[in-house]
Amino acid sequence: MLKTATSSPASIASGFHALSDPLRIQVLELLREQELCVCELCERLSVTQSKLSFHLKTLKEAELVRARQEGRWIYYSLNLVQFIALEQYLSEYRRFSPLLPARLCRDEP
């Protein structure tokens, strides 16, 4: 079951913040291919588990990834619904914000 996306200003900001770090982008790129456990992510990214945990926490708080526990392992996968919410947010600018030239400010009454 997919978790529903939220499109509040805080959720949008959290999503874009999570996308602002190169290591988090690398995590997302790996998860595009398949669900992975923490140990596999650490190995493929050559990072320590403590460093990766910080970044996974940020991605989870932004709802960009989901975590599920199986035995003692935690597996991560993309939460595509949240990616759709961010994509829709950006598309609103493209569709409804025409690029108009700036109006000149005048000191005249």
Stockholm file with secondary structure:
# STOCKHOLM 1.0

chainA/1-109         MLKTATSSPASIASGFHALSDPLRIQVLELLREQELCVCELCERLSVTQSKLSFHLKTLKEAELVRARQEGRWIYYSLNLVQFIALEQYLSEYRRFSPLLPARLCRDEP
#=GR chainA/1-109 SS CCCCCCCSHHHHHHHHHHTTSHHHHHHHHHHHHCCEEHHHHHHHHTCCHHHHHHHHHHHHHTTSEEEEEETTEEEEEECHHHHHHHHHHHHHHHHHCCCCCCCCCCCCC
#=GC SS_cons         CCCCCCCSHHHHHHHHHHTTSHHHHHHHHHHHHCCEEHHHHHHHHTCCHHHHHHHHHHHHHTTSEEEEEETTEEEEEECHHHHHHHHHHHHHHHHHCCCCCCCCCCCCC
//
